[in-house]
């Protein structure tokens, strides 16, 4: 799962070549969609919280230094308070739940459950922005999304489907989507730096430190041992740092400035499809009828909600998923 990326409200779109926009969007699709399998490779060889904490400390530290050297101003105490709250919600809570759950749940299933974040955001949005009456079709999308989750996690024998999903892993992934949604809604108005990448680096530093401390407190240092899965885990971590935390984020924050928000937000339902395909063909994960049916329902719900919200207003801040 990715961290939040800020984009100030009412920023006029800059001019950019169409091919560059599509290239950047394609990199977001592939980079973020494939991070779920990379996370699974990492947690099968390294302790989940320590490895996630190290990933974000490295990525955030180098990105922070880069942005400061490029002239971004020193963050204020208020900036750090906001980044701490967002980082704890989205990285300690959201990504922490994902890395633990992927020890027991295939990467494609993890991506599908995390993809329900827009559903939770619709339900919690009135708590952050006042009571508003959502479009009736948005409520249909909410119900469809929850129905897809039930199909994925619930008793498959009711529909004659096979492919059981670990219930504890599913619960943690649902919590991850909730944490991510709360962090996303809060971050829209949070007092973060004007530079999106500087704010992102601060959130990664805070969240990475919290994950590292959690791994230490839960005794993960005792689990560190060299084994056959460790080389692939280290490769997965390098992939997450470069493609997930740097290339994906850089392309995404640039897109927010040059492309319409509804167009950019299509990553929310493309990434799970990429995760399922990559998990099946690269990671050898099985594709059951349950997963395919749930994918159609969840991604249909996300597409419906995203399209209807895009008609109403552009979202001032968009969030990544892994």
SVG drawing of the C-alpha trace seen along z (x, -y; Angstrom):
<svg xmlns="http://www.w3.org/2000/svg" viewBox="-31 -27 52 52">
<polyline fill="none" stroke="black" stroke-width="0.4" points="0.0,0.0 1.2,-3.6 1.2,-6.7 -0.9,-9.8 0.0,-12.4 -1.2,-16.0 -2.5,-18.3 -3.7,-21.7 -7.3,-22.7 -8.1,-24.6 -4.7,-24.1 -5.1,-24.9 -4.0,-22.1 -0.7,-22.6 -0.2,-21.7 1.4,-18.4 1.7,-16.1 -1.0,-13.4 1.6,-10.7 3.4,-11.8 0.1,-11.7 -0.6,-8.2 2.9,-7.1 2.7,-8.4 -0.7,-6.9 0.5,-3.5 3.4,-3.6 1.0,-4.2 -1.2,-1.3 1.8,1.1 3.9,-0.2 1.2,-0.3 -0.7,2.7 2.4,4.9 3.4,3.7 0.9,6.2 2.9,9.2 6.2,7.5 4.8,7.1 3.9,10.8 7.4,11.7 8.9,9.5 6.7,10.8 7.4,14.5 11.1,13.9 11.3,11.0 9.2,9.9 6.3,7.8 6.5,4.7 10.3,4.4 10.6,4.8 7.8,2.3 9.3,-0.2 12.7,0.1 11.2,-0.4 9.5,-3.6 12.4,-5.0 14.7,-4.5 12.3,-5.8 11.1,-8.7 14.5,-9.7 16.0,-9.9 13.0,-11.6 13.0,-14.2 16.7,-14.9 16.1,-15.3 13.3,-17.7 15.1,-19.8 18.1,-20.0 15.8,-21.0 14.7,-24.1 11.6,-23.0 11.3,-25.0 11.8,-23.5 8.6,-22.0 6.9,-23.7 5.8,-22.0 2.3,-22.2 3.3,-20.4 4.9,-17.6 1.8,-17.2 -0.4,-16.8 2.1,-14.4 2.3,-12.3 -1.4,-11.9 -1.7,-10.9 1.4,-8.7 0.1,-6.8 -3.3,-6.2 -2.2,-5.3 1.1,-3.6 1.0,-2.2 -2.7,-1.4 -3.2,-0.9 0.0,0.6 0.7,2.3 -2.5,4.3 -1.7,5.1 1.8,6.5 0.6,8.7 -2.4,10.0 -0.4,10.8 1.4,13.5 -1.9,15.4 -3.8,13.9 -2.9,13.9 -1.8,10.5 -4.7,10.3 -7.3,10.8 -5.5,8.3 -5.7,5.7 -9.4,6.4 -10.2,5.8 -8.1,2.7 -9.9,1.5 -13.1,1.0 -11.5,-2.2 -13.8,-4.4 -16.8,-2.6 -15.7,-3.4 -14.9,-7.0 -18.4,-7.5 -19.8,-6.3 -17.4,-8.4 -17.3,-11.5 -20.2,-13.2 -18.2,-13.0 -15.5,-15.2 -17.4,-17.5 -20.9,-17.8 -24.0,-15.9 -24.6,-15.7 -27.1,-13.6 -25.1,-11.3 -26.3,-10.4 -28.7,-7.4 -26.4,-5.5 -23.5,-6.0 -25.5,-4.1 -26.0,-1.4 -22.2,-1.3 -21.7,-1.1 -24.1,1.9 -22.4,3.6 -19.0,3.1 -20.0,4.7 -21.8,7.5 -18.5,8.2 -16.7,8.3 -19.2,10.8 -18.8,13.0 -15.0,12.9 -14.9,13.6 -18.2,15.2 -19.3,18.8 -18.7,19.9 -20.9,22.9 -23.9,20.5 -23.0,19.7 -21.3,23.0 -17.9,21.2 -14.6,22.5 -11.4,20.7 -11.6,19.9 -10.0,16.6 -8.3,16.5 -10.8,14.7 -8.2,12.9 -6.3,11.8 -9.6,10.5 -10.4,8.6 -7.0,6.9 -7.4,5.9 -10.8,4.5 -9.3,2.5 -6.5,1.4 -9.2,-0.1 -10.9,-1.9 -7.6,-3.3 -6.7,-4.4 -10.1,-6.1 -9.9,-8.0 -6.4,-9.1 -7.4,-10.2 -10.4,-12.2 -8.4,-13.9 -5.5,-14.7 -7.7,-16.7 -7.6,-19.6 -4.5,-18.8 -1.8,-21.5 0.8,-19.8 3.6,-21.5 2.9,-23.0 5.3,-20.5 3.4,-17.2 6.6,-15.1 7.9,-16.7 4.7,-16.0 4.7,-12.4 8.3,-12.0 7.4,-13.2 4.5,-10.8 6.8,-7.9 9.3,-8.9 6.7,-9.0 4.9,-5.8 8.2,-4.0 9.5,-4.7 6.2,-3.6 6.2,-0.4 9.8,0.2 9.0,-0.3 6.0,2.0 8.1,4.7 10.6,4.3 7.9,4.4 6.4,7.5 9.7,9.4 10.3,9.5 14.0,9.2 14.0,12.8 12.5,13.9 15.3,12.5 17.2,15.5 18.7,16.1 16.6,18.6 15.8,19.4 13.1,16.7 15.3,13.9 17.0,12.9 13.6,12.6 12.3,10.6 15.2,8.2 14.5,7.9 10.8,7.2 11.8,4.5 14.0,2.8 11.2,2.9 8.8,1.3 11.2,-1.5 12.0,-2.3 8.8,-1.5 6.2,-1.9 7.5,-4.7 9.4,-6.8 8.3,-6.2 4.7,-5.6 4.5,-8.6 6.3,-10.9 4.1,-10.0 1.0,-10.3 1.8,-13.7 2.7,-15.0 -0.6,-13.7 -2.6,-15.5 -1.2,-18.8 -1.7,-18.0 -4.7,-15.7 -8.4,-15.7 -8.8,-14.1 -11.5,-11.5 -9.1,-10.4 -6.2,-10.0 -8.4,-8.2 -9.0,-5.3 -6.0,-3.7 -8.4,-2.7 -10.0,0.0 -7.2,0.8 -4.6,1.5 -6.5,4.5 -6.9,6.0 -3.1,5.6 -2.5,7.2 -4.7,10.2 -3.0,10.8 0.5,10.3 -0.2,12.5 -1.5,15.3 1.1,15.3 4.1,14.2 3.3,15.4 1.5,18.5 -1.6,17.5 -4.8,19.4 -7.8,17.7 -11.0,19.1 -14.6,18.4 -15.1,16.6 -12.2,14.2 -13.4,13.4 -17.0,12.8 -15.9,10.6 -13.5,8.7 -16.3,7.9 -18.6,6.6 -16.0,4.7 -14.3,3.0 -17.7,2.2 -18.7,0.5 -15.4,-1.5 -15.8,-2.5 -19.4,-3.7 -18.5,-5.6 -15.5,-7.2 -17.3,-8.3 -20.2,-9.8 -18.0,-11.6 -15.9,-12.9 -19.0,-14.6 -19.7,-16.5 -16.3,-17.9 -12.6,-17.2 -11.1,-15.7 -8.4,-18.0 -6.3,-15.1 -5.9,-11.6 -4.4,-8.6 -2.5,-5.6 -3.2,-2.0 0.0,-0.1"/>
</svg>
